[in-house]
Amino acid sequence: MTTPSTTHFDTAARDWDQRPMSQQLAAVPPRLLAQVPLAASDHVLDFGAGTGLLSTAIAPRVAQVTALDMSAAMLQVLDEKGFANIAPLQQDIFAGLPGRYHAVVSCMALHHVADTGALLRAFAAALHPGGRIALVDLYPEDGSFHGDNAAKGVQHFGFAPEALQALAEQAGFGHIQFSEILRMQHRNGRAYPLFLMTGYLP
Ligand SMILES: C[S@@+](CC[C@H](N)C(=O)[O-])C[C@H]1O[C@@H](n2cnc3c(N)ncnc32)[C@H](O)[C@@H]1O
């Protein structure tokens, strides 16, 4: 499996939080937290953490967040936010994970990974028994959300819930549920719905 390029995210990192898209995505963490129970002793993995949209909202509620991202520049912006219990981890998700986690969360990173089944199996392998996933991404779209898909490393034009649920179940997750968490208004005038998929290991 080849390591994906970080060029797009390294270049975009400094202004990431000011993008209109990021400002709309700020609605996601409180909605996710309302649906996903987390304990004060939990260690959470944020896959594709970027500048910390989810990590910074979750950190005050749990013991530890590992913010995994392959872009050093994105993690540098997160690190400057000064959260003592967020540990940045700069690597490809498929390089092997150093810990075990109680939950894996992610926002808008799934569509950058070609092999979604392998990604879900990596999450399952990294979780304690009873561990949870809470994953946010696009419902199927026609490629117009990012526009320059190749330059941004887009591997999927969103996900059909039935197909993603089947992959999650094959990876060992159960009680899979989908809900629309946000409808993003794009500068192209269109609206793109985002799902939250939750589930947990037996
Ligand atoms: C669209 S950004 C989302 C960042 C953040 N979660 C947010 O919603 O603002 C996707 C992030 O996933 C990271 N990423 C993509 N593929 C990855 C991989 N295979 N391993 C680790 N990080 C990856 C990218 O570097 C990028 O920072």
The ligand as a Tripos MOL2 file, in Angstrom:
@<TRIPOS>MOLECULE
LIG
   27    29     1     0     0
SMALL
NO_CHARGES

@<TRIPOS>ATOM
      1 C1        -10.2560   16.7210    5.0320 C.3       1 LIG1
      2 S1         -9.0350   16.6230    6.2950 S.3       1 LIG1
      3 C2        -10.0530   16.5960    7.7540 C.3       1 LIG1
      4 C3         -9.3510   17.1680    8.9730 C.3       1 LIG1
      5 C4        -10.2400   17.3030   10.1940 C.3       1 LIG1
      6 N1        -10.7200   16.0120   10.6420 N.3       1 LIG1
      7 C5        -11.3960   18.2380    9.9100 C.2       1 LIG1
      8 O1        -12.5440   17.7580    9.7700 O.co2     1 LIG1
      9 O2        -11.1500   19.4530    9.8120 O.co2     1 LIG1
     10 C6         -8.4890   14.9380    6.1750 C.3       1 LIG1
     11 C7         -7.2340   14.6530    6.9890 C.3       1 LIG1
     12 O3         -6.9680   13.2380    6.9400 O.3       1 LIG1
     13 C8         -5.5690   13.0520    6.8520 C.3       1 LIG1
     14 N2         -5.3310   11.7330    6.2450 N.ar      1 LIG1
     15 C9         -5.7870   11.3050    5.0370 C.ar      1 LIG1
     16 N3         -5.3780   10.0560    4.7940 N.ar      1 LIG1
     17 C10        -4.6480    9.6690    5.8720 C.ar      1 LIG1
     18 C11        -3.9620    8.4770    6.2180 C.ar      1 LIG1
     19 N4         -3.9220    7.4180    5.3780 N.pl3     1 LIG1
     20 N5         -3.3300    8.4050    7.4250 N.ar      1 LIG1
     21 C12        -3.3440    9.4810    8.2570 C.ar      1 LIG1
     22 N6         -3.9800   10.6480    7.9800 N.ar      1 LIG1
     23 C13        -4.6250   10.7440    6.8040 C.ar      1 LIG1
     24 C14        -5.0740   14.2210    6.0020 C.3       1 LIG1
     25 O4         -3.6970   14.4960    6.1980 O.3       1 LIG1
     26 C15        -5.9870   15.3600    6.4630 C.3       1 LIG1
     27 O5         -5.4060   16.1370    7.4810 O.3       1 LIG1
@<TRIPOS>BOND
     1     1     2 1
     2     2     3 1
     3     2    10 1
     4     3     4 1
     5     4     5 1
     6     5     6 1
     7     5     7 1
     8     7     8 2
     9     7     9 1
    10    10    11 1
    11    11    12 1
    12    11    26 1
    13    12    13 1
    14    13    14 1
    15    13    24 1
    16    14    15 ar
    17    14    23 ar
    18    15    16 ar
    19    16    17 ar
    20    17    18 ar
    21    17    23 ar
    22    18    19 1
    23    18    20 ar
    24    20    21 ar
    25    21    22 ar
    26    22    23 ar
    27    24    25 1
    28    24    26 1
    29    26    27 1
@<TRIPOS>SUBSTRUCTURE
     1 LIG1         1 GROUP 0 **** ****
